[in-house]
């Protein structure tokens, strides 16, 4: 489908600067722009590309002032990033949608299936499952017994949802994710071996949550592991048993959270972070990449490092750490001088 600049501007409540009749049929990154595509400029670091891009249309902020002429058509909007997201959502919705139940697949006779759903080939839907309206279960997905899935939720190919788990409305579970596997619970025995502690809880995922590909969220030993409304988890994340992730918290890939830890709402957790068990991380906390959280973190804090510490202290520590080789040489020289002075004093 093709859209003219004037049509896009009307949809975004923006203003065209240039040829309002130029058309686009695809999107591109501004640095790789091609004719017939739409790009956006949100980060000032990429401004240099707007002057040479081959993209036909570029979304820019209302206050953008070009330093030299641009050949593309500009659409001025309040927030180019949010506007691009709205266009991508519209594009996604315009694609053909899947409906119906493909064969071969298995749906237990006791399962309750909503209206306008899709179940892909080789999917398995267990006993007493309830799937809401307009939800989509892609091929080779496993939905265990007693699972509840809300409306307009998407479970992508190969995901596994264990028994008794609850998934809300408007959620997305990406390919290969495992929801509800046993928590890592083992009790040491006198002979040095470990006895498995049965995990009898579940996972509750509230509305508007997105879980990345190959992420794993373990069921609780008792009660529920909970992912609160609006949380977004990247690929390859591990959430252990009895954890809670707060509303609108975002986590980047390779993060691991140990058992019984609670993370507050509106937190930002960067990539490759490790969080120890039985901790409380407050609301609105920012955790830097590769940090190791070994103690509770108060709300509103920004922490870095392993073990993690307050942002300002961490930066001072990093400065000292980088200077350690020079400091070591200085210390060796001082030790040598002290030794020489002591020798002289002894001679006198």
SERO-4910 file (N, C-alpha, C, O; in steps of 0.05 Angstrom, whole numbers):
BEGIN
 pado doro    nc1    nc2    nc3   cac1   cac2   cac3    cc1    cc2    cc3    oc1    oc2    oc3
  Unk    A     17    -24      0      0      0      0     17     25      0     38     26     13
  Unk    A      8     45    -15     23     70    -16      7     92     -1    -17     93     -1
  Unk    A     23    110     12     10    132     27     25    158     19     49    159     17
  Unk    A      9    179     14     20    205      8     28    219     33     18    214     55
  Unk    A     46    238     30     56    254     53     33    268     67     32    269     91
  Unk    A     14    279     51     -8    294     63    -26    275     80    -36    284    100
  Unk    A    -29    250     70    -46    231     85    -32    223    111    -45    222    132
  Unk    A     -6    219    110      9    212    134      8    235    154      5    231    178
  Unk    A     12    260    144     11    283    162    -16    286    175    -17    294    199
  Unk    A    -37    281    161    -64    284    173    -68    263    195    -79    269    215
  Unk    A    -58    238    190    -61    217    210    -45    224    235    -54    219    257
  Unk    A    -21    236    232     -4    242    254     -9    270    266      4    278    286
  Unk    A    -27    285    253    -32    313    261     -6    329    259      1    345    277
  Unk    A      8    324    237     33    338    232     31    358    209      9    363    199
  Unk    A     54    370    202     54    390    181     75    382    159     98    376    166
  Unk    A     66    383    134     84    376    112    101    399    104     92    422    103
  Unk    A    127    394     99    145    414     89    159    402     65    178    386     68
  Unk    A    150    409     41    160    397     17    137    387      0    115    399      0
  Unk    A    141    366    -16    121    355    -34    100    339    -19    106    317    -10
  Unk    A     76    350    -16     56    336      0     44    312    -15     29    296     -3
  Unk    A     50    309    -41     39    287    -57     59    264    -61     52    244    -73
  Unk    A     83    267    -50    102    245    -52     92    221    -37     80    224    -15
  Unk    A     96    197    -49     85    172    -37    107    154    -26    129    154    -37
  Unk    A    100    139     -6    118    118      5    102     92      8     78     92     13
  Unk    A    117     70      6    104     44     10    119     27     30    111      4     35
  Unk    A    140     38     42    156     22     61    170     42     80    168     66     77
  Unk    A    184     31    100    199     47    119    228     40    117    235     18    107
  Unk    A    246     57    127    274     52    127    287     68    149    276     87    160
  Unk    A    312     59    157    328     76    175    338    100    159    343     98    135
  Unk    A    341    122    173    348    147    159    375    144    145    379    156    124
  Unk    A    394    129    157    421    127    145    421    107    122    441    106    108
  Unk    A    399     92    119    398     73     97    373     78     80    363     60     66
  Unk    A    364    103     80    340    110     66    340    104     36    361    108     23
  Unk    A    318     96     25    315     90     -3    290    105    -13    272    111      2
  Unk    A    290    112    -39    266    125    -50    241    108    -46    242     84    -48
  Unk    A    219    122    -39    195    107    -34    191     98     -6    172     83      0
  Unk    A    210    106     12    208     97     40    205    122     58    211    144     50
  Unk    A    196    116     83    193    137    103    213    131    126    215    108    135
  Unk    A    227    151    135    246    149    158    239    169    179    221    186    175
  Unk    A    253    168    201    248    188    222    275    197    235    294    182    235
  Unk    A    274    221    245    298    233    259    289    240    287    275    260    292
  Unk    A    297    224    307    291    230    335    316    236    351    315    253    369
  Unk    A    338    222    344    363    226    359    380    247    344    386    243    320
  Unk    A    388    269    357    405    289    344    431    278    332    441    290    313
  Unk    A    441    255    342    465    244    331    462    236    301    482    234    287
  Unk    A    437    232    293    432    223    266    424    246    247    417    241    224
  Unk    A    426    271    257    418    293    240    434    295    214    423    303    193
  Unk    A    459    287    215    476    289    191    464    273    167    470    279    144
  Unk    A    449    252    173    438    235    152    414    248    138    408    240    115
  Unk    A    401    267    151    377    278    138    383    294    113    366    297     96
  Unk    A    408    303    111    415    320     88    422    303     63    422    313     41
  Unk    A    429    277     68    437    260     45    418    236     41    421    222     21
  Unk    A    400    231     60    383    207     58    367    207     32    359    227     21
  Unk    A    364    182     22    348    178     -2    318    173      4    302    170    -14
  Unk    A    312    172     30    284    168     38    267    190     27    276    213     26
  Unk    A    243    184     18    225    204      7    213    223     28    209    247     23
  Unk    A    208    212     52    195    227     73    211    222     99    218    199    104
  Unk    A    215    243    115    228    240    141    211    254    161    204    277    158
  Unk    A    205    240    183    191    253    206    212    267    223    232    256    230
  Unk    A    206    292    230    224    308    247    208    322    268    183    324    266
  Unk    A    221    332    288    208    347    309    199    374    299    210    385    280
  Unk    A    178    385    312    168    411    304    189    433    304    188    451    288
  Unk    A    207    431    323    227    453    326    253    447    311    273    461    315
  Unk    A    253    427    294    278    420    279    285    443    259    268    451    244
  Unk    A    310    452    261    319    474    243    343    462    226    365    459    237
  Unk    A    339    456    201    360    445    184    383    465    181    378    489    177
  Unk    A    408    455    181    431    472    178    437    477    148    451    496    142
  Unk    A    426    460    131    429    464    102    405    451     88    389    437    101
  Unk    A    403    455     62    379    445     48    376    415     50    396    400     51
  Unk    A    351    405     50    345    377     49    329    371     24    313    388     15
  Unk    A    334    348     13    320    340    -12    294    325     -7    277    324    -25
  Unk    A    291    313     16    267    297     22    245    315     32    249    338     39
  Unk    A    221    304     33    198    318     45    198    313     75    202    291     84
  Unk    A    195    334     90    194    332    119    165    333    129    148    347    118
  Unk    A    159    317    149    134    320    164    141    327    193    154    311    207
  Unk    A    133    350    201    139    359    228    118    349    247     94    353    243
  Unk    A    127    336    269    109    325    289    120    331    317    143    340    320
  Unk    A    103    327    337    112    332    365    134    313    373    154    321    386
  Unk    A    131    287    366    150    267    375    154    247    352    137    230    348
  Unk    A    176    249    337    180    231    314    181    201    321    171    185    306
  Unk    A    192    195    344    193    166    352    166    155    357    159    133    347
  Unk    A    149    170    372    122    160    377    105    160    352     89    142    348
  Unk    A    110    179    335     95    180    309    102    156    292     85    144    279
  Unk    A    128    149    291    137    126    276    125    101    287    116     83    272
  Unk    A    123     99    313    111     76    326     82     73    318     72     51    314
  Unk    A     68     96    317     40     95    310     36     86    281     17     71    274
  Unk    A     54     95    263     52     86    235     59     57    232     45     43    217
  Unk    A     78     47    247     85     19    245     62      1    256     57    -20    245
  Unk    A     49     11    277     26     -4    287      3     -5    266     -9    -25    262
  Unk    A     -1     18    253    -21     19    232    -14      0    209    -31    -14    198
  Unk    A     12      0    202     21    -18    180     17    -48    188      8    -64    172
  Unk    A     23    -54    213     20    -82    223     -9    -90    222    -16   -113    215
  Unk    A    -27    -72    230    -56    -78    230    -67    -81    202    -87    -95    198
  Unk    A    -54    -69    182    -64    -71    155    -56    -97    141    -67   -104    120
  Unk    A    -38   -112    154    -30   -138    142    -52   -159    146    -67   -156    165
  Unk    A    -54   -178    128    -75   -199    131    -73   -213    158    -51   -220    167
  Unk    A    -95   -217    171    -96   -229    198   -104   -258    196   -120   -266    178
  Unk    A    -94   -274    214   -100   -303    214   -124   -308    232   -127   -296    254
  Unk    A   -142   -326    223   -165   -334    239   -170   -363    235   -161   -375    215
  Unk    A   -184   -375    253   -192   -403    250   -173   -422    263   -153   -414    275
  Unk    A   -179   -448    261   -164   -469    274   -152   -487    252   -166   -500    237
  Unk    A   -126   -487    251   -112   -503    230   -110   -532    240   -110   -538    264
  Unk    A   -107   -549    221   -103   -578    227    -77   -587    214    -70   -578    192
  Unk    A    -62   -605    227    -70   -618    252    -63   -601    277    -42   -589    278
  Unk    A    -81   -600    296    -76   -588    322    -94   -602    341   -113   -616    334
  Unk    A    -88   -599    367   -105   -612    387   -116   -592    407   -102   -576    418
  Unk    A   -143   -592    410   -156   -575    429   -174   -593    446   -193   -606    436
  Unk    A   -169   -594    472   -185   -612    489   -214   -603    489   -220   -579    486
  Unk    A   -232   -622    491   -260   -616    489   -271   -598    511   -292   -585    507
  Unk    A   -257   -596    533   -265   -579    555   -256   -550    552   -264   -533    568
  Unk    A   -239   -545    533   -228   -518    530   -249   -499    520   -267   -506    504
  Unk    A   -248   -474    529   -267   -453    520   -252   -434    502   -234   -420    511
  Unk    A   -261   -433    478   -247   -416    457   -264   -392    451   -288   -395    445
  Unk    A   -252   -368    451   -266   -343    445   -272   -340    416   -266   -357    399
  Unk    A   -284   -318    409   -291   -311    381   -266   -300    367   -249   -288    378
  Unk    A   -266   -305    341   -245   -294    323   -217   -302    331   -198   -286    329
  Unk    A   -213   -326    341   -187   -334    350   -173   -348    327   -185   -356    307
  Unk    A   -147   -352    331   -130   -368    312   -114   -388    328   -102   -381    348
  Unk    A   -115   -413    319    -98   -434    331    -83   -447    308    -95   -459    290
  Unk    A    -56   -445    308    -40   -455    286    -36   -485    287    -41   -498    307
  Unk    A    -26   -496    265    -21   -524    263     -1   -534    284     18   -520    291
  Unk    A     -6   -558    294     10   -572    313     10   -558    341     27   -564    358
  Unk    A     -9   -541    345    -12   -529    372    -27   -549    390    -42   -565    380
  Unk    A    -21   -547    416    -35   -565    436    -48   -547    456    -35   -530    468
  Unk    A    -74   -551    460    -89   -536    480   -102   -556    500   -118   -572    492
  Unk    A    -94   -554    525   -101   -575    545   -129   -571    556   -145   -555    547
  Unk    A   -135   -587    577   -161   -588    590   -167   -562    605   -149   -551    618
  Unk    A   -192   -554    604   -202   -531    619   -187   -505    613   -187   -487    630
  Unk    A   -175   -503    590   -163   -478    581   -185   -459    573   -205   -467    562
  Unk    A   -180   -433    578   -198   -412    568   -182   -392    552   -163   -380    563
  Unk    A   -189   -387    527   -175   -368    510   -195   -347    501   -216   -353    490
  Unk    A   -188   -322    506   -206   -300    500   -209   -293    471   -195   -304    454
  Unk    A   -226   -274    466   -233   -265    439   -208   -253    425   -192   -240    437
  Unk    A   -206   -259    399   -186   -247    381   -157   -253    389   -139   -240    380
  Unk    A   -153   -274    405   -126   -283    411   -115   -301    390   -131   -314    375
  Unk    A    -89   -303    389    -76   -319    368    -55   -338    381    -38   -329    396
  Unk    A    -58   -364    374    -40   -384    384    -25   -396    360    -37   -410    344
  Unk    A      0   -389    357     15   -397    332     24   -426    334     23   -439    355
  Unk    A     33   -437    311     40   -465    309     60   -474    330     77   -459    338
  Unk    A     57   -500    337     75   -514    355     76   -501    383     96   -504    398
  Unk    A     55   -488    391     53   -477    418     40   -497    436     22   -512    428
  Unk    A     49   -498    461     37   -516    481     23   -499    502     35   -482    515
  Unk    A     -3   -504    506    -19   -491    526    -28   -512    546    -45   -529    539
  Unk    A    -17   -512    570    -23   -533    590    -51   -531    602    -66   -512    596
  Unk    A    -58   -550    618    -84   -551    631    -90   -527    648    -72   -516    662
  Unk    A   -115   -518    648   -125   -497    666   -113   -469    660   -115   -451    677
  Unk    A    -99   -466    638    -88   -440    631   -110   -421    623   -129   -428    609
  Unk    A   -108   -396    631   -127   -375    624   -112   -353    608    -92   -342    616
  Unk    A   -122   -348    584   -110   -328    566   -132   -307    559   -154   -315    551
  Unk    A   -126   -282    562   -145   -261    557   -150   -255    528   -143   -271    510
  Unk    A   -163   -232    524   -170   -224    497   -146   -211    482   -130   -198    495
  Unk    A   -146   -215    456   -126   -201    439    -98   -206    447    -81   -188    445
  Unk    A    -92   -230    457    -65   -237    464    -53   -255    443    -67   -272    431
  Unk    A    -27   -252    438    -13   -268    417      8   -286    431     25   -276    446
  Unk    A      7   -311    425     27   -330    434     41   -341    409     30   -356    393
  Unk    A     66   -333    405     80   -339    380     91   -368    381     90   -382    401
  Unk    A    100   -376    358    107   -404    352    126   -416    373    146   -403    380
  Unk    A    120   -440    382    139   -454    399    139   -446    428    155   -457    444
  Unk    A    123   -427    436    121   -419    464    108   -441    480     92   -457    470
  Unk    A    115   -443    506    105   -464    523     93   -451    548    107   -437    563
  Unk    A     67   -455    553     53   -444    576     45   -468    593     28   -483    586
  Unk    A     58   -470    617     52   -493    634     25   -491    648     12   -470    647
  Unk    A     17   -513    661     -9   -514    674    -14   -491    693      4   -481    706
  Unk    A    -39   -482    694    -50   -463    714    -40   -435    711    -48   -418    727
  Unk    A    -24   -429    691    -15   -401    688    -38   -383    677    -57   -392    665
  Unk    A    -35   -357    683    -55   -338    675    -42   -316    659    -22   -304    668
  Unk    A    -52   -310    636    -41   -289    618    -64   -270    612    -86   -279    604
  Unk    A    -60   -244    615    -81   -224    612    -87   -216    584    -81   -231    565
  Unk    A   -100   -193    581   -108   -183    555    -85   -168    542    -68   -156    555
  Unk    A    -85   -168    515    -66   -152    499    -37   -158    505    -20   -140    504
  Unk    A    -31   -183    511     -4   -191    516      9   -203    491     -5   -212    473
  Unk    A     35   -203    490     50   -216    469     72   -234    482     89   -224    497
  Unk    A     71   -260    475     91   -279    485    106   -288    460     94   -302    443
  Unk    A    131   -282    458    146   -287    433    156   -316    432    155   -331    452
  Unk    A    165   -324    408    173   -351    402    193   -362    422    212   -349    430
  Unk    A    188   -387    431    207   -401    448    205   -394    477    220   -406    493
  Unk    A    189   -375    485    187   -368    513    174   -391    529    158   -406    518
  Unk    A    183   -394    554    172   -415    571    161   -402    596    175   -389    612
  Unk    A    135   -405    600    121   -392    622    112   -414    641     95   -431    634
  Unk    A    122   -414    666    112   -432    686    129   -457    691    119   -475    704
  Unk    A    153   -459    680    170   -481    686    177   -481    716    174   -461    730
  Unk    A    185   -504    727    191   -506    756    212   -486    764    232   -482    750
  Unk    A    208   -474    788    228   -458    800    252   -475    808    249   -500    811
  Unk    A    275   -463    813    299   -477    819    300   -481    849    314   -468    864
  Unk    A    285   -501    858    282   -506    887    292   -534    894    279   -554    886
  Unk    A    314   -536    909    325   -562    918    335   -559    947    347   -539    954
  Unk    A    329   -579    963    338   -580    991    361   -599    994    360   -622    985
  Unk    A    383   -590   1006    406   -608   1011    399   -630   1031    384   -625   1050
  Unk    A    410   -653   1026    405   -676   1044    431   -683   1058    452   -675   1050
  Unk    A    429   -699   1080    453   -707   1095    474   -721   1078    498   -719   1085
  Unk    A    466   -735   1058    486   -749   1042    499   -732   1020    515   -742   1004
  Unk    A    492   -706   1020    505   -688   1001    490   -684    975    498   -668    958
  Unk    A    468   -699    971    452   -696    947    431   -674    951    429   -663    973
  Unk    A    415   -669    931    394   -649    933    367   -662    926    364   -676    906
  Unk    A    347   -656    943    320   -666    938    303   -643    927    302   -621    937
  Unk    A    289   -649    905    272   -629    892    249   -621    910    236   -638    922
  Unk    A    245   -595    911    222   -584    925    200   -579    904    204   -563    885
  Unk    A    178   -592    906    157   -590    886    147   -561    884    143   -548    904
  Unk    A    144   -552    860    136   -524    854    106   -525    847     99   -534    825
  Unk    A     89   -517    864     60   -520    861     45   -494    854     21   -494    853
  Unk    A     60   -472    850     47   -447    844     44   -443    814     44   -463    799
  Unk    A     41   -418    805     37   -412    777     51   -386    770     64   -374    786
  Unk    A     46   -377    745     55   -351    736     30   -335    729     13   -345    715
  Unk    A     29   -310    738      7   -292    730     20   -269    714     37   -254    725
  Unk    A     11   -266    690     20   -244    673     -3   -225    668    -23   -234    656
  Unk    A     -1   -201    677    -24   -183    675    -26   -170    647    -11   -178    629
  Unk    A    -45   -152    643    -51   -141    617    -27   -125    605    -11   -114    620
  Unk    A    -26   -125    579     -7   -107    564     22   -113    569     39    -95    567
  Unk    A     28   -138    575     56   -147    579     67   -159    554     52   -173    539
  Unk    A     93   -154    548    106   -167    526    130   -182    536    147   -171    551
  Unk    A    132   -208    529    154   -225    537    170   -233    513    159   -243    493
  Unk    A    197   -229    513    213   -233    490    219   -263    484    212   -280    500
  Unk    A    230   -267    461    237   -294    452    256   -308    471    275   -296    480
  Unk    A    250   -334    476    267   -351    493    270   -340    521    289   -348    535
  Unk    A    253   -323    530    252   -315    558    239   -337    574    223   -352    564
  Unk    A    246   -339    600    235   -359    617    226   -347    643    240   -331    656
  Unk    A    201   -353    651    190   -343    676    180   -367    692    162   -381    684
  Unk    A    193   -373    714    188   -397    730    163   -393    747    157   -371    757
  Unk    A    149   -415    751    126   -415    770    136   -412    798    160   -418    804
  Unk    A    119   -405    816    126   -402    844    126   -428    858    113   -447    850
  Unk    A    141   -430    880    139   -453    897    111   -456    908     99   -478    906
  Unk    A    100   -434    919     72   -432    926     63   -404    919     80   -385    918
  Unk    A     37   -400    913     28   -374    905     34   -369    875     32   -387    859
  Unk    A     43   -344    869     47   -337    841     72   -321    836     79   -304    853
  Unk    A     86   -326    815    105   -308    803     89   -288    787     73   -297    771
  Unk    A     94   -262    790     76   -242    778     91   -222    761    111   -211    769
  Unk    A     82   -219    737     91   -197    719     69   -177    716     48   -183    705
  Unk    A     72   -154    728     51   -134    729     45   -120    703     60   -122    684
  Unk    A     23   -107    702     12    -94    678     32    -76    665     45    -60    678
  Unk    A     34    -79    638     51    -61    622     80    -67    622     95    -52    609
  Unk    A     90    -87    637    118    -93    637    127   -104    610    112   -117    596
  Unk    A    152    -98    603    163   -107    577    190   -121    583    209   -109    593
  Unk    A    191   -147    576    215   -163    580    227   -170    553    213   -180    536
  Unk    A    253   -166    550    267   -171    525    272   -201    522    264   -217    539
  Unk    A    287   -208    501    294   -236    496    313   -246    518    328   -231    530
  Unk    A    313   -273    522    333   -286    538    335   -275    566    357   -270    577
  Unk    A    312   -272    579    311   -262    607    301   -285    624    284   -301    616
  Unk    A    312   -287    648    304   -308    667    292   -294    692    305   -279    706
  Unk    A    266   -300    697    253   -291    722    248   -316    739    233   -334    730
  Unk    A    259   -317    762    258   -341    779    232   -342    795    215   -324    794
  Unk    A    229   -364    810    204   -369    825    198   -348    846    216   -337    859
  Unk    A    172   -342    848    162   -323    869    171   -294    865    169   -279    884
  Unk    A    182   -287    842    189   -260    837    164   -243    830    143   -254    823
  Unk    A    168   -217    831    147   -199    821    161   -176    806    180   -164    816
  Unk    A    151   -171    782    162   -149    766    139   -128    764    117   -134    756
  Unk    A    145   -103    772    125    -83    774    114    -72    748    125    -77    727
  Unk    A     93    -56    750     80    -44    727     99    -27    711    115    -12    722
  Unk    A     98    -30    685    112    -13    666    142    -14    670    156      5    663
  Unk    A    152    -35    682    181    -39    684    192    -52    658    179    -70    648
  Unk    A    215    -43    649    227    -54    624    254    -66    631    269    -56    647
  Unk    A    259    -89    618    284   -104    623    297   -111    596    283   -122    579
  Unk    A    322   -106    593    336   -113    569    347   -141    571    347   -154    592
  Unk    A    356   -152    548    364   -180    545    386   -189    565    402   -172    574
  Unk    A    386   -215    570    406   -228    587    405   -222    616    423   -228    631
  Unk    A    383   -209    625    380   -204    653    369   -228    668    352   -242    657
  Unk    A    379   -233    692    369   -255    709    361   -245    736    376   -230    749
  Unk    A    338   -253    745    328   -245    772    324   -270    788    308   -287    781
  Unk    A    338   -272    811    336   -295    828    310   -295    844    296   -276    845
  Unk    A    305   -318    857    279   -323    869    271   -304    891    287   -294    907
  Unk    A    245   -298    892    232   -283    913    240   -254    914    237   -240    935
  Unk    A    251   -243    892    258   -215    891    235   -199    879    221   -209    860
  Unk    A    230   -176    889    209   -158    880    221   -133    867    237   -119    880
  Unk    A    214   -128    842    224   -104    828    200    -86    824    179    -94    815
  Unk    A    203    -60    831    181    -41    831    172    -33    804    181    -44    783
  Unk    A    154    -14    804    142     -4    778    160     18    766    174     32    779
  Unk    A    157     20    739    171     41    724    201     40    727    214     61    726
  Unk    A    212     16    730    241     12    731    252      8    703    238     -1    686
  Unk    A    278     14    700    292      9    675    316     -8    682    334      0    697
  Unk    A    316    -33    671    338    -52    677    353    -57    650    341    -68    632
  Unk    A    378    -49    649    393    -52    624    402    -81    621    395    -98    637
  Unk    A    417    -86    599    424   -113    592    444   -127    610    461   -114    622
  Unk    A    441   -154    613    461   -170    627    463   -164    656    485   -165    668
  Unk    A    441   -156    668    441   -150    697    434   -175    712    418   -192    704
  Unk    A    447   -178    735    441   -200    753    430   -190    780    442   -172    792
  Unk    A    407   -200    788    395   -191    813    393   -215    832    381   -235    825
  Unk    A    405   -213    856    405   -234    875    376   -239    886    358   -222    882
  Unk    A    373   -261    901    346   -268    911    338   -253    936    355   -243    951
  Unk    A    312   -253    941    300   -243    966    307   -213    970    312   -204    993
  Unk    A    308   -198    949    313   -169    950    289   -153    943    270   -164    931
  Unk    A    289   -127    949    269   -108    941    282    -86    926    299    -72    936
  Unk    A    273    -82    901    283    -59    885    259    -40    882    237    -48    873
  Unk    A    263    -16    891    241      3    892    231     13    865    241      4    844
  Unk    A    210     30    866    199     41    841    219     60    828    235     73    842
  Unk    A    217     63    802    232     83    787    262     80    790    276    100    790
  Unk    A    271     56    793    300     51    795    311     46    767    299     33    751
  Unk    A    335     56    762    350     51    737    375     35    744    390     43    761
  Unk    A    378     12    730    401     -6    735    418     -7    709    407    -15    688
  Unk    A    443      0    711    460      1    688    468    -27    678    466    -47    693
  Unk    A    477    -29    653    484    -54    641    505    -69    657    524    -57    667
  Unk    A    502    -96    659    521   -114    672    524   -109    702    544   -118    714
  Unk    A    505    -95    714    506    -90    742    499   -116    758    485   -133    748
  Unk    A    510   -118    782    504   -140    800    490   -129    824    502   -115    840
  Unk    A    464   -135    828    449   -125    850    450   -145    873    438   -167    871
  Unk    A    463   -138    895    466   -156    917    452   -146    942    451   -160    963
  Unk    A    441   -122    942    427   -110    964    401    -96    955    398    -91    931
  Unk    A    383    -90    973    360    -75    966    367    -48    954    388    -37    960
  Unk    A    350    -38    936    355    -12    923    331      5    928    308     -2    923
  Unk    A    336     29    939    314     48    946    302     60    920    316     62    900
  Unk    A    277     68    922    263     79    899    277    104    888    288    120    903
  Unk    A    276    106    862    287    130    848    317    130    844    328    148    832
  Unk    A    331    109    854    360    108    852    369     99    824    354     85    810
  Unk    A    393    107    816    407     97    793    432     83    802    449     96    816
  Unk    A    436     58    795    459     43    805    474     30    782    463     24    761
  Unk    A    500     27    786    518     16    766    538     -3    780    541     -3    804
  Unk    A    550    -20    764    573    -36    773    565    -62    786    542    -68    790
  Unk    A    586    -78    792    582   -105    804    604   -108    826    627   -111    819
  Unk    A    596   -108    851    569   -104    861    560    -75    856    576    -57    855
  Unk    A    534    -72    852    523    -46    844    526    -26    867    524    -33    890
  Unk    A    529     -1    859    530     21    879    517     46    866    511     46    842
  Unk    A    513     66    882    500     91    873    515    102    849    539    100    847
  Unk    A    500    114    831    511    124    805    535    141    809    556    136    797
  Unk    A    533    162    826    556    181    829    580    167    840    603    171    831
  Unk    A    576    151    861    598    136    873    611    117    853    635    114    852
  Unk    A    594    104    837    604     85    817    622     99    797    643     88    789
  Unk    A    614    123    787    630    137    768    657    145    780    678    143    766
  Unk    A    657    153    805    683    160    818    700    135    821    725    136    817
  Unk    A    688    113    827    702     87    830    715     79    803    737     70    802
  Unk    A    699     82    781    709     75    755    733     91    747    752     81    734
  Unk    A    733    117    754    755    135    748    781    124    762    802    123    750
  Unk    A    778    117    788    801    107    803    810     80    791    834     75    788
  Unk    A    791     63    784    797     37    773    814     39    747    833     24    743
  Unk    A    807     58    730    822     62    705    850     71    710    868     66    694
  Unk    A    854     84    733    881     95    739    898     76    756    920     83    764
  Unk    A    888     52    761    903     34    779    931     27    769    949     27    785
  Unk    A    935     22    743    963     16    734    983     38    741   1005     33    751
  Unk    A    975     64    736    992     86    742    996     89    772   1018     94    782
  Unk    A    974     85    787    976     87    816    994     65    828   1008     70    847
  Unk    A    994     42    816   1011     20    825   1041     27    821   1057     22    838
  Unk    A   1046     39    797   1074     47    792   1083     69    812   1105     68    822
  Unk    A   1065     88    817   1071    109    837   1076     97    864   1095    105    878
  Unk    A   1060     78    872   1063     65    898   1089     50    900   1103     52    920
  Unk    A   1097     36    878   1122     22    878   1146     41    880   1165     36    895
  Unk    A   1144     64    867   1165     84    869   1167     95    897   1189     99    908
  Unk    A   1144    100    909   1144    111    937   1156     90    956   1171     97    974
  Unk    A   1149     65    952   1160     44    970   1190     43    967   1205     39    987
  Unk    A   1199     46    942   1228     45    937   1242     69    951   1263     65    962
  Unk    A   1230     93    949   1241    116    961   1242    114    992   1262    121   1005
  Unk    A   1220    103   1003   1219    100   1032   1241     80   1041   1254     85   1061
  Unk    A   1244     59   1025   1265     39   1032   1293     52   1032   1309     47   1049
  Unk    A   1298     69   1011   1324     82   1009   1328    102   1032   1350    103   1043
  Unk    A   1307    117   1039   1309    136   1061   1315    121   1088   1331    130   1104
  Unk    A   1301     99   1092   1306     83   1117   1335     73   1118   1348     73   1139
  Unk    A   1345     65   1095   1373     55   1094   1392     77   1101   1412     73   1115
  Unk    A   1388    102   1090   1405    125   1096   1404    132   1126   1425    137   1138
  Unk    A   1380    132   1137   1377    138   1165   1391    118   1183   1403    125   1203
  Unk    A   1390     93   1175   1404     72   1190   1434     76   1189   1448     70   1209
  Unk    A   1444     84   1166   1473     89   1163   1483    112   1181   1504    110   1192
  Unk    A   1466    133   1183   1473    156   1199   1471    150   1229   1476    167   1245
***
